[in-house]
Amino acid sequence: MGYGGDDGSSVSSDDTIRNHAAFIWSVADLLRGDYKQSEYGKVILPLTVLRRLDCVLEPTKAAVLEKAGQVRGKLLNLDPILEKESGHRFYNTSKYDFRKLLDAPDDLAGALRNYIAGFSATAQDIIQKFDFPTQVARLDRSNLLYLVVAKFAEVDLHPDQVSNLEMGYLYEELVRKFSELSNETAGEHFTPREVIRLMVDLLFVDDGSLTRPGVVKTLLDPACGTGGMLSVAEDRLRRLNPRAQLKVYGQELNAETYAICRSDMMLKGQDATNIAYGNSFTEDGHRDLKVDYLLANPPFGVEWKKVAEPVKDEADKLGLAGRFGAGLPRINDGSFLFLQHMISKMKEPKDGGSRLAIVFNGSPLFTGAAGSGESEIRRWIIENDWLEAVVALPDQLFYNTGISTYFWIVTNRKAPERQGKVQLVDTRDLFVKMRKSLGEKRKQISDTQIDEIVRLYGDFTEGDRVKIFPNEEFGFLRITVERPLRVRWEVTDDTLAVFDADSKVAKLDESVRASLRAGLERWRGEQLDDDGVATKRVKALLADAGVRGAPVQKAVLEALTVRDPEAVPATDAKGNVLPDPELRDNENVPLPPVQVTFEQNVAGRLHTVEYRTAIADYMTAEVEPYVPDAWVDHDKTKVGYEIPLTRHFYKYVPPRPLDEIDAEIKALESEIQSLLREVTE
């Protein structure tokens, strides 16, 4: 898939973006001292938005004010009329604009508040989420407000000077600068652009529908942060097909980053109402939306305790008809909740299906035993044949963490050659070192390396970096292997010590304990290997001491029990051999290639011929040669799934020859001795 050029080179004026960004950035010189570097964005970003909106609305401002005066008080909903008059999805009914604000230096703060209050609801929501009124008061107290507003009044952001596309790039450049100044929090809301580009290219790879003239596609990011993924996806599609349109949707929990994202969409001419505010799990801002593509970089390892009640409630009541029916992950990592939420937004295959890409750390690959929430979610995805690929990335790619990360590519419209298979791609050593680190980010992926990764992915050919496996390769049967309980009952110093230490025995009267102990002493030297005989003896002993109750009887029998591998297997009242809990073991049996779906009854299918045969063959080959009396408790068998990616790419490196190591040790010893002689002489 070829796009041509670096980001921004073929679709915008670099000089326009660079010059305007530098001019706006010069406002930081005014703020220095009164504001910390990490706080510059709280002032500059909302003012950039306000100045752009001011310039966009300028040609129709007089007409809007006139129309507002005519209809005010006559209609409840002025939006349709005033939006039509302004020619945009927003308007302003204040008498002020940036030039007139400067005519009110004695009460600039009040005039600016009046100006902000004159915006329509969509624009006003953005300014409020920035918490800009707080900054207005702070700038006013610092005697900076007039200087800053005057500086912004000088910058020309009219559409005939700065297009919507250029404005988007300009705004993104400012967001990037502020994110880099705040390394400690950048990773929470800002994904490195080369990482997003790689995600988007993998999402769009070999999608022939994107090249059709006039094609319209939709994309959602349910954890959109500042909107970087939405912007890059829009840009990449435009490069691939200038006549294509991408309608983007997003949701963000953090108020300030929500404001940045929504304002970015507004400045680019996108529908800003497509960006929802709130928690995607409890306040789904796009409840009925189904889209063609989904992207997300959710926070790693963040607990979901705050939303546990509604999430569990939806899972219990709706099951697979809801978003979280496949399973619930551990409370301290909600990554899989995001993935399930995104899958719920995929179109049905009959409607064209969907593709999604999500960034995970290593935990979702393997955390959780068979039957756990994580394993069940992996099983649901793989058995429905939705997992297309997992791409292992270099570490130290992100601003706030140096850990290894992975892309999961999930789709319900796999190409025919990919159906029933999962592709693993290892790109952990495809990176270049950065000249200067940004927080934890010390590596980046070059454009050439991105193209190479996309080629490896699209070729779908096995090699050193690519492995392809059938779906069932990642599944296994977790079986419980039992061995017979072989014990005898006898009285020794050791068993009497256990008897004395038992809490139930300790509660008996001292005289009763002495009576029981004396009775047990008479058994010294005897070995009983029959459960029935031992039980009768203990019952009689307790009866003679006037003790009743099964708990004490059980405690005494357990105290006298000694494991004996030569003893006859113990049985229950029905003659069934009892298992020994201490010898119980679990084994993973490779999943047989049986075509099933997650919705099929698990317990039922575990007893099919294919599964029983796979378990029997495993027992014959791996267990019975060593413990011939072992058996499988089929009622405890569970299906598990994990993706041991690093194991599949493991390369054995033989240790150095012993002679070489020995020579190195001797050389070091000689050097140490020489240094010691210098010290002691």
C-alpha positions as CSV (number, residue, x, y, z in Angstrom):
1,M,0.0,0.0,0.0
2,G,1.6,3.2,-1.1
3,Y,0.7,6.7,0.2
4,G,3.6,8.8,-1.0
5,G,5.5,11.4,0.9
6,D,6.0,12.0,4.6
7,D,3.2,13.2,6.8
8,G,2.0,16.6,5.6
9,S,4.4,16.9,2.7
10,S,2.0,16.4,-0.2
11,V,-1.3,17.8,1.3
12,S,-0.4,21.0,3.1
13,S,1.9,23.9,3.0
14,D,4.8,23.2,5.4
15,D,5.7,26.9,5.5
16,T,2.2,28.0,6.4
17,I,2.1,25.5,9.3
18,R,5.6,26.2,10.5
19,N,5.3,30.0,10.4
20,H,1.9,30.1,12.2
21,A,3.0,27.5,14.8
22,A,6.1,29.5,15.5
23,F,4.1,32.8,15.9
24,I,1.5,31.2,18.2
25,W,4.3,29.5,20.1
26,S,5.9,32.9,20.8
27,V,3.0,33.5,23.2
28,A,4.9,31.1,25.5
29,D,7.5,33.9,26.0
30,L,4.8,36.0,27.6
31,L,3.7,33.2,29.9
32,R,7.2,32.2,31.1
33,G,7.6,32.8,34.8
34,D,3.9,33.0,35.6
35,Y,3.2,29.6,34.1
36,K,5.1,26.4,34.1
37,Q,6.0,24.9,30.7
38,S,3.6,22.1,31.1
39,E,0.8,24.6,31.6
40,Y,1.3,26.6,28.4
41,G,-1.2,24.5,26.6
42,K,-4.0,25.5,29.0
43,V,-3.8,29.0,27.6
44,I,-2.5,28.7,24.0
45,L,-4.7,25.8,22.8
46,P,-8.1,27.3,23.7
47,L,-7.1,30.7,22.4
48,T,-6.0,29.1,19.1
49,V,-9.4,27.6,18.8
50,L,-11.1,30.9,19.7
51,R,-9.0,32.8,17.2
52,R,-9.7,30.3,14.4
53,L,-13.5,30.3,15.1
54,D,-13.3,34.1,15.2
55,C,-11.7,34.2,11.7
56,V,-14.0,31.6,10.2
57,L,-17.2,33.5,11.5
58,E,-16.0,37.0,10.6
59,P,-17.6,37.2,7.0
60,T,-21.0,36.4,8.4
61,K,-20.8,37.8,11.9
62,A,-22.8,41.0,11.1
63,A,-25.6,38.9,9.4
64,V,-25.8,36.5,12.4
65,L,-26.1,39.4,14.8
66,E,-28.8,41.0,12.7
67,K,-30.7,37.7,12.4
68,A,-30.3,37.0,16.1
69,G,-31.9,40.3,17.0
70,Q,-34.8,39.6,14.7
71,V,-35.7,36.1,16.0
72,R,-34.6,36.3,19.7
73,G,-37.6,35.7,21.9
74,K,-39.7,34.4,19.0
75,L,-38.1,30.9,18.8
76,L,-37.0,28.4,21.3
77,N,-34.3,26.8,19.1
78,L,-32.2,29.4,17.3
79,D,-29.5,27.0,16.2
80,P,-30.8,25.9,12.8
81,I,-31.5,29.5,11.7
82,L,-28.2,31.0,13.0
83,E,-26.1,28.1,11.8
84,K,-27.6,28.6,8.3
85,E,-26.8,32.4,8.5
86,S,-23.2,31.7,9.7
87,G,-22.7,29.0,7.1
88,H,-21.2,26.7,9.7
89,R,-22.2,24.3,12.5
90,F,-21.5,27.0,15.1
91,Y,-22.0,30.7,15.5
92,N,-21.4,33.6,17.9
93,T,-24.0,36.2,19.0
94,S,-21.7,38.4,21.1
95,K,-21.0,42.0,19.9
96,Y,-17.3,41.3,20.4
97,D,-14.6,39.7,18.2
98,F,-10.9,39.7,18.7
99,R,-10.4,43.2,17.4
100,K,-13.2,44.7,19.5
101,L,-12.0,42.9,22.6
102,L,-8.9,45.0,22.5
103,D,-11.1,48.1,22.6
104,A,-12.1,47.1,26.2
105,P,-8.8,47.1,28.0
106,D,-10.3,48.2,31.3
107,D,-12.6,45.1,31.5
108,L,-11.0,42.7,29.0
109,A,-11.8,39.7,31.2
110,G,-15.5,40.6,31.3
111,A,-15.6,41.2,27.6
112,L,-13.8,37.9,26.9
113,R,-16.3,36.1,29.0
114,N,-19.2,37.8,27.1
115,Y,-17.6,36.8,23.9
116,I,-17.2,33.1,24.9
117,A,-20.8,33.1,26.2
118,G,-22.0,34.2,22.8
119,F,-20.9,31.0,21.1
120,S,-23.4,28.2,20.2
121,A,-23.5,25.2,22.5
122,T,-21.0,23.0,20.5
123,A,-18.2,25.6,20.6
124,Q,-19.0,26.7,24.2
125,D,-18.8,23.1,25.4
126,I,-15.2,22.9,24.1
127,I,-14.1,26.1,25.8
128,Q,-15.7,25.0,29.1
129,K,-14.0,21.6,29.0
130,F,-10.7,23.4,28.6
131,D,-11.6,25.2,31.8
132,F,-10.6,28.4,30.0
133,P,-12.5,30.8,32.2
134,T,-10.2,29.8,35.1
135,Q,-7.2,30.8,32.9
136,V,-8.9,34.1,31.9
137,A,-9.0,35.0,35.6
138,R,-5.4,33.9,36.2
139,L,-4.1,35.8,33.2
140,D,-6.1,38.9,34.4
141,R,-4.5,38.7,37.9
142,S,-1.1,38.4,36.3
143,N,-1.6,41.4,34.0
144,L,-1.0,39.2,31.0
145,L,-4.5,39.0,29.5
146,Y,-4.3,42.0,27.2
147,L,-0.8,41.0,26.0
148,V,-1.9,37.5,25.2
149,V,-5.2,38.4,23.5
150,A,-3.4,41.1,21.5
151,K,-0.8,38.6,20.3
152,F,-3.5,36.2,19.1
153,A,-5.4,39.1,17.4
154,E,-2.3,39.5,15.2
155,V,-2.3,36.0,13.8
156,D,-4.3,35.5,10.6
157,L,-6.2,32.2,10.7
158,H,-8.8,33.1,8.1
159,P,-9.7,30.1,5.9
160,D,-8.4,31.8,2.8
161,Q,-5.0,32.0,4.5
162,V,-5.0,28.7,6.4
163,S,-7.2,25.9,5.0
164,N,-9.1,23.4,7.3
165,L,-6.5,20.8,6.5
166,E,-3.6,23.1,7.3
167,M,-5.3,24.3,10.5
168,G,-5.6,20.7,11.6
169,Y,-1.9,20.1,11.1
170,L,-1.1,23.4,12.8
171,Y,-3.2,22.5,15.8
172,E,-1.7,19.0,16.0
173,E,1.8,20.5,15.9
174,L,0.9,22.6,18.9
175,V,-0.7,19.6,20.7
176,R,2.5,17.6,20.1
177,K,4.7,20.4,21.5
178,F,2.7,20.6,24.7
179,S,2.5,16.8,25.1
180,E,6.3,16.6,24.8
181,L,6.7,19.4,27.4
182,S,4.6,17.2,29.8
183,N,6.4,13.9,29.4
184,E,5.0,12.5,32.6
185,T,1.4,12.5,31.3
186,A,1.8,12.6,27.5
187,G,1.4,8.9,27.1
188,E,-2.0,9.0,28.7
189,H,-3.5,11.0,25.9
190,F,-0.9,11.1,23.1
191,T,0.2,8.2,20.9
192,P,3.4,8.6,18.9
193,R,2.5,9.5,15.3
194,E,4.7,6.8,13.7
195,V,2.9,4.2,15.9
196,I,-0.5,5.4,14.8
197,R,0.6,5.5,11.1
198,L,1.7,1.9,11.4
199,M,-1.6,0.9,13.0
200,V,-3.6,2.7,10.3
201,D,-1.6,1.2,7.4
202,L,-2.1,-2.3,8.9
203,L,-5.8,-1.6,9.3
204,F,-6.1,-0.4,5.6
205,V,-3.8,-3.1,4.1
206,D,-5.1,-4.8,1.0
207,D,-8.5,-3.1,1.4
208,G,-9.5,-2.6,-2.2
209,S,-12.7,-0.8,-1.3
210,L,-10.7,2.2,-0.2
211,T,-9.6,3.0,-3.7
212,R,-13.1,3.5,-5.1
213,P,-13.9,7.1,-6.1
214,G,-16.2,8.8,-3.7
215,V,-16.0,6.0,-1.1
216,V,-17.2,7.0,2.4
217,K,-15.9,5.0,5.4
218,T,-16.4,5.4,9.2
219,L,-13.9,5.0,12.0
220,L,-14.2,5.0,15.8
221,D,-11.7,5.5,18.6
222,P,-13.4,4.8,22.0
223,A,-10.4,6.2,23.9
224,C,-9.4,9.0,21.5
225,G,-7.3,11.2,23.8
226,T,-6.4,14.3,21.8
227,G,-7.6,12.6,18.6
228,G,-4.3,11.7,17.0
229,M,-5.5,8.4,15.7
230,L,-8.5,9.9,14.1
231,S,-6.3,12.6,12.4
232,V,-3.7,10.2,11.1
233,A,-6.3,7.8,9.8
234,E,-8.0,10.6,8.0
235,D,-4.7,11.7,6.5
236,R,-3.6,8.2,5.4
237,L,-6.9,7.6,3.6
238,R,-6.7,11.0,1.9
239,R,-3.2,10.0,0.6
240,L,-4.4,6.7,-0.6
241,N,-7.5,8.1,-2.3
242,P,-8.0,11.9,-2.3
243,R,-11.6,11.4,-3.4
244,A,-12.4,9.2,-0.3
245,Q,-14.1,10.5,2.8
246,L,-13.5,9.2,6.4
247,K,-16.1,10.1,9.0
248,V,-14.5,9.8,12.4
249,Y,-16.0,9.3,15.8
250,G,-14.4,9.2,19.2
251,Q,-15.0,9.2,23.0
252,E,-12.8,10.6,25.7
253,L,-13.0,10.6,29.5
254,N,-10.6,13.4,30.3
255,A,-12.2,16.8,30.0
256,E,-9.2,18.7,28.7
257,T,-8.1,16.1,26.1
258,Y,-11.8,15.8,25.0
259,A,-11.8,19.5,24.4
260,I,-8.6,19.3,22.4
261,C,-9.9,16.4,20.2
262,R,-13.3,18.0,19.7
263,S,-11.8,21.4,18.8
264,D,-9.4,19.7,16.4
265,M,-12.4,18.1,14.6
266,M,-14.2,21.4,14.5
267,L,-11.1,23.2,13.1
268,K,-10.9,20.6,10.3
269,G,-14.5,20.9,9.3
270,Q,-15.4,17.5,10.7
271,D,-18.6,17.1,12.7
272,A,-17.4,17.9,16.3
273,T,-20.6,16.3,17.8
274,N,-19.1,12.9,16.7
275,I,-16.7,13.2,19.7
276,A,-18.5,12.1,22.8
277,Y,-17.5,12.9,26.4
278,G,-17.6,10.3,29.2
279,N,-16.6,6.8,30.1
280,S,-17.1,4.4,27.1
281,F,-18.1,1.5,29.5
282,T,-20.8,3.3,31.4
283,E,-21.8,6.2,29.1
284,D,-21.5,4.8,25.6
285,G,-21.6,7.9,23.5
286,H,-22.2,5.9,20.3
287,R,-24.6,3.3,21.5
288,D,-26.1,2.2,18.2
289,L,-23.1,3.1,16.0
290,K,-21.5,0.4,13.7
291,V,-18.4,1.5,11.9
292,D,-16.0,0.1,9.2
293,Y,-12.8,0.6,11.2
294,L,-11.8,1.0,14.9
295,L,-8.5,2.1,16.5
296,A,-7.5,2.4,20.2
297,N,-4.6,2.8,22.5
298,P,-6.3,2.3,25.8
299,P,-4.4,2.9,29.1
300,F,-2.3,-0.2,30.1
301,G,-3.1,-2.0,33.3
302,V,-5.7,0.4,34.6
303,E,-8.2,-1.0,37.1
304,W,-11.9,-0.8,36.3
305,K,-13.2,-1.0,39.9
306,K,-15.0,2.4,39.6
307,V,-17.2,1.0,36.8
308,A,-17.4,-2.6,38.0
309,E,-21.0,-2.6,39.0
310,P,-22.5,-1.5,35.7
311,V,-20.1,-3.6,33.7
312,K,-20.9,-6.8,35.7
313,D,-24.6,-5.9,35.5
314,E,-24.5,-5.7,31.8
315,A,-22.5,-8.9,31.5
316,D,-24.9,-10.8,33.7
317,K,-28.2,-9.5,32.2
318,L,-27.3,-9.3,28.5
319,G,-24.6,-12.0,28.1
320,L,-23.3,-12.1,24.5
321,A,-26.2,-9.8,23.5
322,G,-24.3,-7.0,25.4
323,R,-20.7,-5.9,25.2
324,F,-19.1,-7.9,28.0
325,G,-20.7,-11.3,27.8
326,A,-17.6,-13.2,26.7
327,G,-15.9,-12.7,30.1
328,L,-14.6,-10.2,32.5
329,P,-10.9,-9.6,33.0
330,R,-9.1,-9.1,36.3
331,I,-10.3,-5.9,38.1
332,N,-6.8,-4.3,37.8
333,D,-6.6,-4.4,34.0
334,G,-9.5,-3.3,31.8
335,S,-7.8,-3.7,28.4
336,F,-10.0,-6.5,27.3
337,L,-13.1,-4.5,28.2
338,F,-12.1,-2.0,25.5
339,L,-11.6,-4.7,23.0
340,Q,-15.0,-6.2,23.7
341,H,-16.6,-2.7,23.5
342,M,-14.9,-2.2,20.1
343,I,-16.1,-5.6,18.8
344,S,-19.6,-4.6,19.6
345,K,-19.2,-1.7,17.2
346,M,-18.3,-3.9,14.2
347,K,-20.6,-4.2,11.3
348,E,-22.1,-7.6,10.5
349,P,-20.2,-9.4,7.7
350,K,-23.3,-9.2,5.5
351,D,-23.0,-5.4,5.8
352,G,-19.3,-5.4,4.9
353,G,-17.8,-6.3,8.2
354,S,-15.2,-4.3,10.1
355,R,-11.5,-4.2,11.0
356,L,-10.0,-3.0,14.3
357,A,-6.5,-2.4,15.7
358,I,-5.7,-2.0,19.4
359,V,-2.5,-1.5,21.3
360,F,-1.9,-3.9,24.2
361,N,0.9,-4.7,26.6
362,G,1.9,-8.4,26.9
363,S,-0.6,-9.3,29.6
364,P,-3.6,-9.9,27.3
365,L,-1.6,-12.5,25.4
366,F,-1.4,-15.0,28.2
367,T,-2.7,-13.8,31.5
368,G,-5.5,-15.9,33.1
369,A,-5.7,-19.7,33.4
370,A,-8.2,-21.8,31.4
371,G,-11.7,-20.8,32.3
372,S,-10.7,-17.3,33.5
373,G,-12.2,-14.1,32.1
374,E,-9.1,-13.3,30.0
375,S,-8.9,-16.9,28.6
376,E,-12.6,-16.9,27.8
377,I,-12.3,-13.6,25.9
378,R,-9.4,-14.9,23.9
379,R,-11.4,-18.1,23.2
380,W,-14.4,-16.1,22.1
381,I,-12.3,-14.0,19.6
382,I,-10.3,-16.9,18.2
383,E,-13.1,-19.4,18.0
384,N,-15.2,-16.9,16.1
385,D,-12.2,-16.5,13.7
386,W,-11.8,-12.8,14.4
387,L,-8.1,-12.6,15.4
388,E,-6.2,-11.9,12.2
389,A,-2.8,-11.0,13.6
390,V,-0.7,-10.0,16.6
391,V,2.3,-7.7,15.8
392,A,5.1,-7.5,18.4
393,L,6.6,-4.0,18.6
394,P,9.9,-2.7,19.9
395,D,9.9,-1.6,23.6
396,Q,10.4,2.1,24.6
397,L,8.1,3.4,21.9
398,F,5.7,5.2,24.2
399,Y,6.1,8.4,26.3
400,N,5.0,7.0,29.6
401,T,6.2,3.4,29.5
402,G,9.2,1.4,28.3
403,I,7.5,-2.0,28.2
404,S,6.9,-4.1,25.1
405,T,3.7,-3.6,23.3
406,Y,1.6,-5.4,20.7
407,F,-1.0,-4.6,18.0
408,W,-4.0,-6.9,17.8
409,I,-5.7,-6.8,14.5
410,V,-9.3,-8.2,14.8
411,T,-11.8,-8.5,12.0
412,N,-14.9,-10.3,11.0
413,R,-14.1,-10.1,7.3
414,K,-10.9,-12.0,6.9
415,A,-9.5,-12.6,3.4
416,P,-10.1,-16.3,2.2
417,E,-6.5,-17.2,2.6
418,R,-6.4,-15.9,6.2
419,Q,-9.6,-17.7,7.4
420,G,-9.0,-20.1,10.2
421,K,-5.5,-18.8,10.8
422,V,-3.6,-16.2,13.0
423,Q,-0.5,-14.4,11.8
424,L,2.2,-13.5,14.2
425,V,4.7,-10.8,13.2
426,D,7.9,-10.0,15.1
427,T,9.1,-6.5,14.6
428,R,10.8,-6.0,18.0
429,D,14.2,-5.2,16.4
430,L,12.8,-2.8,13.7
431,F,13.5,0.6,15.2
432,V,15.9,3.5,15.2
433,K,17.3,5.2,18.4
434,M,16.1,8.7,19.0
435,R,18.7,11.4,19.4
436,K,16.9,12.7,22.4
437,S,14.5,10.7,24.5
438,L,11.0,12.0,25.4
439,G,10.0,10.5,28.7
440,E,10.3,6.8,28.3
441,K,10.3,7.0,24.5
442,R,13.8,6.3,23.3
443,K,13.0,4.5,20.1
444,Q,10.9,5.2,17.0
445,I,10.0,3.3,13.8
446,S,11.2,4.9,10.6
447,D,9.1,5.4,7.5
448,T,11.2,2.7,5.8
449,Q,10.6,0.3,8.6
450,I,6.9,1.0,8.6
451,D,6.7,0.1,4.9
452,E,8.7,-3.1,5.6
453,I,6.3,-4.2,8.4
454,V,3.3,-3.5,6.3
455,R,4.9,-5.5,3.5
456,L,5.6,-8.5,5.8
457,Y,2.0,-8.3,7.0
458,G,0.4,-8.0,3.6
459,D,2.6,-10.8,2.0
460,F,1.2,-13.3,4.5
461,T,4.3,-15.5,4.0
462,E,6.1,-17.4,6.7
463,G,9.7,-16.4,7.5
464,D,12.0,-15.3,10.3
465,R,9.7,-12.5,11.3
466,V,6.3,-14.1,10.3
467,K,4.6,-17.2,11.7
468,I,1.2,-18.4,10.6
469,F,-0.8,-20.9,12.7
470,P,-4.3,-22.5,12.6
471,N,-6.6,-21.1,15.2
472,E,-6.6,-24.2,17.3
473,E,-2.8,-23.9,17.8
474,F,-3.6,-21.3,20.6
475,G,-6.1,-23.4,22.4
476,F,-5.6,-26.3,24.8
477,L,-7.6,-28.6,27.1
478,R,-6.7,-28.0,30.7
479,I,-7.2,-31.5,32.2
480,T,-7.1,-32.6,35.8
481,V,-5.0,-35.8,36.3
482,E,-5.9,-37.7,39.5
483,R,-4.1,-40.5,41.2
484,P,-5.5,-42.9,43.9
485,L,-5.4,-42.0,47.5
486,R,-3.2,-44.7,49.1
487,V,-3.0,-44.5,52.9
488,R,-2.8,-46.5,56.1
489,W,-3.6,-45.6,59.7
490,E,-1.2,-46.0,62.5
491,V,-0.2,-44.5,65.9
492,T,3.3,-43.0,66.0
493,D,4.9,-40.0,67.8
494,D,4.4,-38.1,64.6
495,T,0.7,-38.9,64.2
496,L,0.1,-38.3,67.9
497,A,1.7,-34.8,67.5
498,V,-0.8,-34.1,64.7
499,F,-3.6,-35.3,67.0
500,D,-2.5,-33.0,69.8
501,A,-2.2,-30.0,67.5
502,D,-5.7,-30.3,65.9
503,S,-8.0,-27.4,66.8
504,K,-11.1,-29.6,67.1
505,V,-9.3,-31.9,69.5
506,A,-7.9,-29.0,71.5
507,K,-11.5,-27.8,72.3
508,L,-12.3,-31.0,74.1
509,D,-12.0,-31.3,77.9
510,E,-8.6,-32.2,79.1
511,S,-9.8,-35.4,80.7
512,V,-11.5,-36.4,77.4
513,R,-8.3,-35.7,75.4
514,A,-6.3,-37.8,77.9
515,S,-8.8,-40.7,77.5
516,L,-8.6,-40.5,73.7
517,R,-4.8,-40.4,73.8
518,A,-4.6,-43.4,76.1
519,G,-6.8,-45.3,73.8
520,L,-4.7,-44.4,70.8
521,E,-1.5,-45.5,72.6
522,R,-2.9,-49.0,72.8
523,W,-2.8,-49.1,68.9
524,R,1.0,-48.5,68.8
525,G,2.7,-51.0,66.5
526,E,-0.5,-51.7,64.5
527,Q,-0.9,-50.7,60.8
528,L,-4.5,-50.6,59.5
529,D,-4.8,-50.4,55.7
530,D,-8.6,-50.6,55.6
531,D,-10.6,-47.4,55.8
532,G,-13.6,-49.3,57.2
533,V,-11.7,-50.9,60.0
534,A,-9.9,-47.7,61.0
535,T,-13.2,-45.8,61.1
536,K,-14.9,-48.4,63.3
537,R,-11.9,-48.3,65.7
538,V,-12.1,-44.5,66.0
539,K,-15.9,-44.5,66.4
540,A,-15.7,-46.9,69.3
541,L,-12.9,-44.9,70.9
542,L,-14.9,-41.7,70.7
543,A,-18.0,-43.4,72.0
544,D,-16.1,-44.8,75.0
545,A,-14.9,-41.2,75.8
546,G,-18.4,-39.8,75.4
547,V,-17.5,-37.7,72.3
548,R,-20.0,-37.3,69.5
549,G,-19.8,-35.6,66.1
550,A,-18.4,-36.2,62.7
551,P,-15.9,-33.3,62.8
552,V,-13.9,-34.8,65.7
553,Q,-14.1,-38.3,64.1
554,K,-12.7,-36.9,60.9
555,A,-10.0,-35.0,62.7
556,V,-8.8,-38.1,64.5
557,L,-8.8,-40.2,61.4
558,E,-6.9,-37.5,59.4
559,A,-4.3,-37.2,62.3
560,L,-3.6,-41.0,62.1
561,T,-3.4,-41.1,58.3
562,V,0.0,-41.9,56.7
563,R,0.5,-41.9,52.9
564,D,1.8,-45.3,51.7
565,P,2.4,-45.8,47.9
566,E,2.1,-49.6,48.5
567,A,-1.3,-49.4,50.2
568,V,-4.6,-50.4,48.5
569,P,-6.4,-47.4,46.9
570,A,-9.0,-45.9,49.2
571,T,-12.6,-45.9,48.1
572,D,-15.8,-44.2,49.0
573,A,-19.1,-45.8,50.2
574,K,-20.0,-46.6,46.5
575,G,-16.6,-48.3,45.9
576,N,-15.2,-45.5,43.8
577,V,-11.5,-44.9,44.1
578,L,-10.8,-41.7,46.0
579,P,-8.3,-39.2,44.4
580,D,-5.3,-38.0,46.4
581,P,-5.4,-34.1,46.5
582,E,-1.6,-34.0,47.1
583,L,-0.9,-36.0,43.9
584,R,-3.4,-34.1,41.8
585,D,-1.8,-32.5,38.7
586,N,-2.9,-30.4,35.7
587,E,-1.8,-30.9,32.1
588,N,-2.4,-28.9,29.0
589,V,-3.5,-31.0,26.0
590,P,-3.3,-29.5,22.5
591,L,-6.7,-28.7,21.2
592,P,-7.9,-31.0,18.4
593,P,-8.8,-29.3,15.1
594,V,-12.6,-29.3,15.7
595,Q,-14.7,-26.6,14.1
596,V,-16.6,-25.0,16.9
597,T,-17.8,-21.5,18.0
598,F,-17.7,-19.9,21.4
599,E,-21.5,-20.0,21.6
600,Q,-21.6,-23.8,21.5
601,N,-22.0,-25.5,24.9
602,V,-18.6,-26.1,26.3
603,A,-19.4,-28.9,28.7
604,G,-21.2,-30.7,26.0
605,R,-18.5,-30.6,23.4
606,L,-15.7,-31.6,25.9
607,H,-17.2,-35.1,25.9
608,T,-17.2,-35.5,22.1
609,V,-15.1,-38.2,20.5
610,E,-12.5,-35.8,19.2
611,Y,-11.8,-34.3,22.6
612,R,-11.9,-37.6,24.5
613,T,-9.6,-39.1,21.9
614,A,-7.1,-36.2,22.2
615,I,-7.0,-36.6,26.0
616,A,-6.7,-40.4,25.8
617,D,-3.8,-40.1,23.4
618,Y,-2.1,-37.6,25.6
619,M,-2.5,-39.8,28.7
620,T,-1.1,-42.8,26.8
621,A,1.9,-41.0,25.5
622,E,2.8,-38.5,28.3
623,V,1.4,-39.7,31.6
624,E,0.6,-43.5,31.9
625,P,4.2,-44.6,31.1
626,Y,5.2,-42.9,34.4
627,V,2.1,-43.2,36.6
628,P,-0.1,-46.1,35.2
629,D,-2.7,-45.7,37.9
630,A,-3.6,-42.1,36.9
631,W,-6.9,-41.1,35.4
632,V,-8.6,-37.9,34.1
633,D,-11.5,-36.2,35.9
634,H,-13.3,-35.1,32.8
635,D,-15.8,-33.0,34.8
636,K,-12.9,-30.6,35.6
637,T,-11.7,-30.2,32.0
638,K,-11.6,-26.7,30.7
639,V,-10.8,-25.0,27.4
640,G,-8.0,-22.4,27.6
641,Y,-6.5,-20.0,25.0
642,E,-3.2,-18.1,25.1
643,I,-0.9,-16.6,22.5
644,P,2.8,-17.4,23.4
645,L,4.2,-15.1,20.8
646,T,7.7,-14.8,22.1
647,R,8.0,-18.6,22.4
648,H,7.3,-19.0,18.7
649,F,10.1,-16.6,17.8
650,Y,12.6,-17.9,20.3
651,K,16.0,-18.5,18.9
652,Y,18.4,-20.7,20.8
653,V,21.8,-19.1,21.4
654,P,24.3,-21.7,22.5
655,P,26.5,-20.7,25.5
656,R,30.2,-19.9,24.9
657,P,32.6,-22.8,25.1
658,L,33.7,-23.6,28.6
659,D,37.4,-23.2,27.7
660,E,36.7,-19.6,26.6
661,I,34.8,-18.8,29.8
662,D,37.5,-20.4,31.9
663,A,40.2,-18.4,30.2
664,E,38.3,-15.2,30.7
665,I,37.9,-16.0,34.5
666,K,41.6,-16.7,34.8
667,A,42.4,-13.4,33.1
668,L,40.2,-11.5,35.4
669,E,41.7,-13.3,38.5
670,S,45.1,-12.4,37.3
671,E,44.1,-8.7,36.8
672,I,42.6,-8.6,40.3
673,Q,45.7,-10.1,41.9
674,S,47.8,-7.5,40.1
675,L,45.6,-4.7,41.4
676,L,45.8,-6.1,44.9
677,R,49.6,-6.2,44.8
678,E,49.7,-2.5,43.7
679,V,47.5,-1.7,46.8
680,T,49.5,-3.7,49.3
681,E,53.0,-2.8,48.1
